[in-house]
């Protein structure tokens, strides 16, 4: 009888020590979880009540397959382009793939003279 009683005590003490260890591990992880640094990605959000318009349509600059430059559908000359551009907003350049690189470079030069640094570039294939 003594042996059975001692075995029961040993079994109970093993279970209680296991649950104590599990409890201590849970407490440890809860306490150390708060110490882990959380990286926050900064978002460039506009302040509330801002008057900035985000969905402004871009100004379309197109060099078609005949080499004619147009701004929002109206033909313009390369020389007068810096005067027409105000340097604000977004600009979308569409260049037909049959045109020379020099025409494209001339257009980029006119944009640079006008102080424009943000553009979208679109190419059109010969169809």
Sine and cosine of phi, psi and omega as CSV:
sin_phi,cos_phi,sin_psi,cos_psi,sin_omega,cos_omega
0.00,0.00,-0.61,0.79,0.01,-1.00
-0.88,0.48,-0.63,0.78,-0.02,-1.00
-0.89,0.45,-0.69,0.73,-0.01,-1.00
-0.90,0.44,-0.64,0.77,-0.01,-1.00
-0.91,0.41,-0.65,0.76,0.03,-1.00
-0.91,0.40,-0.62,0.79,0.03,-1.00
-0.91,0.42,-0.62,0.78,0.02,-1.00
-0.91,0.42,-0.67,0.74,0.03,-1.00
-0.89,0.45,-0.67,0.74,0.01,-1.00
-0.90,0.44,-0.64,0.77,0.00,-1.00
-0.91,0.42,-0.68,0.73,0.02,-1.00
-0.91,0.41,-0.67,0.75,-0.02,-1.00
-0.92,0.40,-0.56,0.83,0.05,-1.00
-0.91,0.41,-0.69,0.73,0.00,-1.00
-0.92,0.40,-0.64,0.77,-0.02,-1.00
-0.94,0.35,-0.61,0.79,0.02,-1.00
-0.94,0.35,-0.56,0.83,0.06,-1.00
-0.91,0.40,-0.68,0.73,0.02,-1.00
-0.93,0.36,-0.54,0.84,0.07,-1.00
-0.90,0.43,-0.69,0.73,0.02,-1.00
-0.90,0.43,-0.68,0.73,0.02,-1.00
-0.89,0.46,-0.66,0.75,0.03,-1.00
-0.89,0.45,-0.70,0.72,0.01,-1.00
-0.90,0.43,-0.61,0.79,0.06,-1.00
-0.90,0.43,-0.66,0.75,0.03,-1.00
-0.89,0.46,-0.71,0.70,0.02,-1.00
-0.88,0.47,-0.68,0.73,0.01,-1.00
-0.86,0.51,-0.74,0.67,-0.03,-1.00
-0.93,0.37,-0.56,0.83,0.04,-1.00
-0.92,0.40,-0.68,0.73,-0.02,-1.00
-0.94,0.33,-0.62,0.79,-0.04,-1.00
-0.99,0.13,-0.30,0.96,0.01,-1.00
-0.91,0.42,-0.52,0.86,0.02,-1.00
-0.96,0.29,-0.34,0.94,-0.03,-1.00
-1.00,0.09,-0.20,0.98,-0.01,-1.00
-0.96,0.28,0.76,-0.64,-0.01,-1.00
-0.96,0.29,0.73,-0.68,0.04,-1.00
-0.98,-0.21,0.83,-0.55,0.01,-1.00
-1.00,0.08,0.78,-0.63,0.00,-1.00
-0.93,-0.36,0.76,-0.65,0.03,-1.00
-1.00,0.04,0.87,-0.50,0.00,-1.00
-0.96,0.29,0.71,-0.70,0.05,-1.00
-0.95,-0.31,0.71,-0.71,0.01,-1.00
-0.99,0.12,0.92,0.40,-0.03,-1.00
-0.99,0.13,0.53,-0.85,0.05,-1.00
-0.98,0.20,0.52,-0.85,0.04,-1.00
-0.92,0.39,0.42,-0.91,0.00,-1.00
-0.88,0.48,0.66,-0.75,0.01,-1.00
0.98,0.18,0.26,0.97,-0.01,-1.00
-0.94,0.34,0.60,-0.80,-0.01,-1.00
-1.00,-0.05,0.13,0.99,-0.04,-1.00
-0.97,0.26,0.76,-0.65,0.02,-1.00
-1.00,-0.04,0.83,-0.55,-0.05,-1.00
-1.00,-0.06,-0.43,0.90,-0.09,-1.00
-0.99,-0.16,0.61,0.79,0.02,-1.00
-0.94,0.34,0.73,-0.69,-0.01,-1.00
-0.94,0.34,0.68,-0.74,0.00,-1.00
-0.95,0.31,0.45,-0.89,0.11,-0.99
-0.98,0.21,0.81,-0.59,-0.04,-1.00
-1.00,0.01,0.87,-0.50,0.12,-0.99
-0.92,-0.40,0.87,-0.49,-0.12,-0.99
-0.81,-0.58,0.74,-0.67,0.23,-0.97
-0.94,-0.35,0.94,-0.34,-0.09,-1.00
-0.99,0.13,-0.07,-1.00,-0.07,-1.00
-0.93,0.38,-0.31,0.95,0.06,-1.00
-1.00,0.02,-0.06,1.00,0.01,-1.00
1.00,0.07,0.22,0.98,-0.01,-1.00
-1.00,0.03,0.79,-0.61,0.03,-1.00
-1.00,0.01,0.74,-0.67,0.07,-1.00
-0.73,-0.68,0.54,-0.84,0.04,-1.00
-0.87,-0.49,0.91,-0.41,-0.08,-1.00
0.80,0.60,0.66,0.75,0.08,-1.00
1.00,0.05,-0.09,1.00,-0.01,-1.00
-0.96,-0.28,0.78,-0.62,0.00,-1.00
-0.90,0.44,0.69,-0.72,0.05,-1.00
-0.67,-0.74,0.32,-0.95,0.07,-1.00
-1.00,-0.08,0.47,-0.88,0.02,-1.00
-0.86,0.51,-0.61,0.79,-0.07,-1.00
-0.91,0.41,-0.56,0.83,-0.04,-1.00
-1.00,0.01,-0.09,1.00,-0.06,-1.00
-0.88,0.47,-0.71,0.70,0.00,-1.00
-0.87,0.50,-0.51,0.86,0.02,-1.00
-0.95,0.30,-0.52,0.85,-0.05,-1.00
-0.98,0.18,-0.44,0.90,-0.05,-1.00
-1.00,0.03,0.69,-0.73,-0.04,-1.00
-0.99,-0.14,-0.04,1.00,0.02,-1.00
0.98,0.18,0.02,1.00,-0.01,-1.00
-0.94,-0.35,0.35,-0.94,0.08,-1.00
0.99,0.13,-0.28,-0.96,-0.05,-1.00
-0.90,-0.44,0.52,-0.85,-0.04,-1.00
-0.78,-0.63,0.70,-0.72,0.04,-1.00
-0.90,-0.44,0.84,-0.54,0.00,-1.00
-0.97,-0.23,0.79,-0.61,0.09,-1.00
-0.86,-0.51,0.85,-0.52,-0.02,-1.00
-0.83,-0.55,0.82,-0.58,0.05,-1.00
-0.92,0.38,0.63,-0.78,-0.11,-0.99
-0.94,0.35,-0.16,0.99,0.04,-1.00
-1.00,0.09,-0.13,0.99,-0.04,-1.00
-0.99,0.11,0.40,-0.92,-0.04,-1.00
-0.98,0.21,0.36,-0.93,0.05,-1.00
-0.91,0.42,-0.49,0.87,-0.02,-1.00
-0.88,0.47,-0.63,0.78,0.04,-1.00
-0.90,0.44,-0.64,0.77,0.04,-1.00
-0.91,0.41,-0.68,0.73,0.02,-1.00
-0.90,0.44,-0.64,0.77,0.05,-1.00
-0.88,0.48,-0.65,0.76,0.02,-1.00
-0.91,0.42,-0.68,0.73,0.05,-1.00
-0.90,0.44,-0.60,0.80,0.05,-1.00
-0.90,0.45,-0.66,0.75,0.04,-1.00
-0.90,0.43,-0.63,0.78,0.04,-1.00
-0.91,0.41,-0.63,0.78,0.02,-1.00
-0.91,0.42,-0.65,0.76,0.03,-1.00
-0.88,0.47,-0.54,0.84,-0.01,-1.00
-0.99,0.13,-0.06,1.00,0.03,-1.00
0.99,0.15,0.42,0.91,-0.02,-1.00
-0.99,-0.12,0.78,-0.63,0.00,-1.00
-0.83,-0.56,-0.09,1.00,-0.04,-1.00
-0.88,-0.48,0.93,-0.37,-0.03,-1.00
-0.69,-0.73,0.37,-0.93,0.22,-0.98
-0.95,-0.32,0.65,-0.76,-0.01,-1.00
-0.90,-0.43,0.80,-0.61,0.00,-1.00
-0.81,-0.59,0.69,-0.72,0.09,-1.00
-0.92,-0.39,0.58,-0.81,0.04,-1.00
-0.92,-0.39,0.71,-0.71,0.06,-1.00
-1.00,0.09,0.38,-0.92,0.06,-1.00
-0.95,0.30,0.83,-0.55,-0.06,-1.00
-0.88,-0.48,0.00,0.00,0.00,0.00
